Amino acid sequence: MARKLMTARLERKDCLSEIAQCYHFEFVLDELKSFRFAPGQFVSAVAQDAEGREQTRAYSMASAPRGNRFELCVNRVQEGFFSNRLADLTDLPSGGTIEIDGPHGYFLLHAPITDSILIATGTGIAPMRSFLHWLFPSDGPEAATDRSNGKQIWLVHGTRHESELYYRAEFEALAHRRANFHYLPTLSLAPKSWTGLRGHVQQHVTSIVQERAARLGQPLPAPPPDPALLPSELSFDIYAYICGLSQMVSDVRQSLAGFGWHRKQMVSESYD
Ligand SMILES: Cc1cc2nc3c(=O)[nH]c(=O)nc-3n(C[C@H](O)[C@H](O)[C@H](O)COP(=O)(O)OP(=O)(O)OC[C@H]3O[C@@H](n4cnc5c(N)ncnc54)[C@H](O)[C@@H]3O)c2cc1C
């Protein structure tokens, strides 16, 4: 059966980084009253290539559900088909629309909310922003809402350069507003003048896990869960949500497994 495509109209496009050619997009689905999705899900964007073949690419929502709108964060990939279409979108003769279907995906926050480490590299920040907008809405009728249950939420965002720390001002403002939200941007190619964190995300995730276990008096490595429990009965007091290229996802999973973390405690999405 042919899938039902929807036309998304571009309402706003901002350049997040000239150097990385990364853009923030705000789309409206005029045919819908409301576009329901869970924070962390993605849309499939569909277009025909020059040979008339249908091409589909996934893009994570960078926003929480809000009416008939959704936002994306996409960087131009060299020679890439769809990322370049999006990056050039305002120039398209169609007047700034794309065809999508969705929402799709299982990169979702566990309920109830626990302590959580959100770990992203590059545009892997998109679903993390969706989570954070849902956890801590900052405008509209839900502005006073806090869905974090007072749990500790860390965001570790790794990039090469400072110019790639997308939405930095927004996350800094959130960290200022909410004492239980901690923003840890880290640069792998930091210049001498950079006074923040350096290196890959894994080392900072390691510090968070070690410091938390020490503070709570919990053993590390963590003891394995009761083998009598069914997988569906397992629950943990902390989860990691990891998004970006597969090498980083697998490195972080491996280092958390070294602390005795169960695979169900690590929710991940790979972009490649
Ligand atoms: C669930 C999911 C969610 C995603 N969400 C986002 C998102 O929010 N923002 C975003 O920018 N991307 C996201 N992606 C990646 C996106 O789907 C595309 O893969 C990416 O935009 C490249 O597509 P393209 O058509 O431009 O390149 P293609 O024409 O598919 O590939 C061109 C070349 O680039 C390489 N390549 C493909 N993908 C990447 C990549 N991500 N990084 C570097 N090189 C690559 C290919 O190996 C190939 O050599 C997501 C992927 C998945 C699976």
The ligand as an SDF file (V2000), in Angstrom:
LIG
                    3D

 53 58  0  0  0  0  0  0  0  0999 V2000
   16.6350    7.8690   12.6370 C   0  0  0  0  0  0  0  0  0  0  0  0
   17.5320    8.8900   11.9490 C   0  0  0  0  0  0  0  0  0  0  0  0
   17.3850   10.2330   12.2580 C   0  0  0  0  0  0  0  0  0  0  0  0
   18.2000   11.1800   11.6230 C   0  0  0  0  0  0  0  0  0  0  0  0
   18.0820   12.4840   11.9700 N   0  0  0  0  0  0  0  0  0  0  0  0
   18.9030   13.4140   11.4210 C   0  0  0  0  0  0  0  0  0  0  0  0
   18.8360   14.7860   11.8340 C   0  0  0  0  0  0  0  0  0  0  0  0
   18.0200   15.1720   12.6910 O   0  0  0  0  0  0  0  0  0  0  0  0
   19.6830   15.6640   11.2530 N   0  0  0  0  0  0  0  0  0  0  0  0
   20.5960   15.2830   10.2880 C   0  0  0  0  0  0  0  0  0  0  0  0
   21.3480   16.1490    9.7840 O   0  0  0  0  0  0  0  0  0  0  0  0
   20.6910   13.9790    9.8860 N   0  0  0  0  0  0  0  0  0  0  0  0
   19.8530   13.0570   10.4100 C   0  0  0  0  0  0  0  0  0  0  0  0
   19.9300   11.7530    9.9990 N   0  0  0  0  0  0  0  0  0  0  0  0
   20.7950   11.4150    8.8410 C   0  0  0  0  0  0  0  0  0  0  0  0
   19.9710   11.6270    7.5630 C   0  0  0  0  0  0  0  0  0  0  0  0
   18.9270   10.6650    7.4700 O   0  0  0  0  0  0  0  0  0  0  0  0
   20.8030   11.4610    6.2860 C   0  0  0  0  0  0  0  0  0  0  0  0
   21.5220   10.2510    6.3440 O   0  0  0  0  0  0  0  0  0  0  0  0
   21.7920   12.6120    6.0720 C   0  0  0  0  0  0  0  0  0  0  0  0
   21.1010   13.8580    5.9600 O   0  0  0  0  0  0  0  0  0  0  0  0
   22.5700   12.3810    4.7530 C   0  0  0  0  0  0  0  0  0  0  0  0
   21.6340   12.1930    3.7290 O   0  0  0  0  0  0  0  0  0  0  0  0
   21.9650   12.6600    2.2540 P   0  0  0  0  0  0  0  0  0  0  0  0
   20.8360   12.2260    1.3790 O   0  0  0  0  0  0  0  0  0  0  0  0
   22.3290   14.1130    2.2300 O   0  0  0  0  0  0  0  0  0  0  0  0
   23.3030   11.8600    1.9270 O   0  0  0  0  0  0  0  0  0  0  0  0
   23.3830   10.5310    1.0650 P   0  0  0  0  0  0  0  0  0  0  0  0
   23.1270   10.8820   -0.3730 O   0  0  0  0  0  0  0  0  0  0  0  0
   22.5310    9.4710    1.6740 O   0  0  0  0  0  0  0  0  0  0  0  0
   24.9070   10.1210    1.3050 O   0  0  0  0  0  0  0  0  0  0  0  0
   25.9990   10.8450    0.7340 C   0  0  0  0  0  0  0  0  0  0  0  0
   27.2930   10.4100    1.4060 C   0  0  0  0  0  0  0  0  0  0  0  0
   27.3390   10.8670    2.7800 O   0  0  0  0  0  0  0  0  0  0  0  0
   27.5040    9.7630    3.6900 C   0  0  0  0  0  0  0  0  0  0  0  0
   26.6080   10.0230    4.8310 N   0  0  0  0  0  0  0  0  0  0  0  0
   25.3160    9.6380    4.9410 C   0  0  0  0  0  0  0  0  0  0  0  0
   24.7880   10.0900    6.1030 N   0  0  0  0  0  0  0  0  0  0  0  0
   25.7440   10.7750    6.7180 C   0  0  0  0  0  0  0  0  0  0  0  0
   25.7880   11.4970    7.9430 C   0  0  0  0  0  0  0  0  0  0  0  0
   24.7250   11.5910    8.7870 N   0  0  0  0  0  0  0  0  0  0  0  0
   26.9630   12.1100    8.2580 N   0  0  0  0  0  0  0  0  0  0  0  0
   28.0360   12.0510    7.4300 C   0  0  0  0  0  0  0  0  0  0  0  0
   28.0400   11.3640    6.2540 N   0  0  0  0  0  0  0  0  0  0  0  0
   26.9060   10.7420    5.9110 C   0  0  0  0  0  0  0  0  0  0  0  0
   27.1080    8.5450    2.9130 C   0  0  0  0  0  0  0  0  0  0  0  0
   27.8180    7.4020    3.3790 O   0  0  0  0  0  0  0  0  0  0  0  0
   27.4630    8.8950    1.4870 C   0  0  0  0  0  0  0  0  0  0  0  0
   28.8280    8.6250    1.2450 O   0  0  0  0  0  0  0  0  0  0  0  0
   19.1520   10.7750   10.6390 C   0  0  0  0  0  0  0  0  0  0  0  0
   19.2710    9.4080   10.3220 C   0  0  0  0  0  0  0  0  0  0  0  0
   18.4950    8.4850   10.9690 C   0  0  0  0  0  0  0  0  0  0  0  0
   18.6600    7.0280   10.6300 C   0  0  0  0  0  0  0  0  0  0  0  0
  1  2  1  0
  2  3  1  0
  2 52  2  0
  3  4  2  0
  4  5  1  0
  4 50  1  0
  5  6  2  0
  6  7  1  0
  6 13  1  0
  7  8  2  0
  7  9  1  0
  9 10  1  0
 10 11  2  0
 10 12  1  0
 12 13  2  0
 13 14  1  0
 14 15  1  0
 14 50  1  0
 15 16  1  0
 16 17  1  0
 16 18  1  0
 18 19  1  0
 18 20  1  0
 20 21  1  0
 20 22  1  0
 22 23  1  0
 23 24  1  0
 24 25  2  0
 24 26  1  0
 24 27  1  0
 27 28  1  0
 28 29  2  0
 28 30  1  0
 28 31  1  0
 31 32  1  0
 32 33  1  0
 33 34  1  0
 33 48  1  0
 34 35  1  0
 35 36  1  0
 35 46  1  0
 36 37  1  0
 36 45  1  0
 37 38  2  0
 38 39  1  0
 39 40  1  0
 39 45  2  0
 40 41  1  0
 40 42  2  0
 42 43  1  0
 43 44  2  0
 44 45  1  0
 46 47  1  0
 46 48  1  0
 48 49  1  0
 50 51  2  0
 51 52  1  0
 52 53  1  0
M  END
$$$$
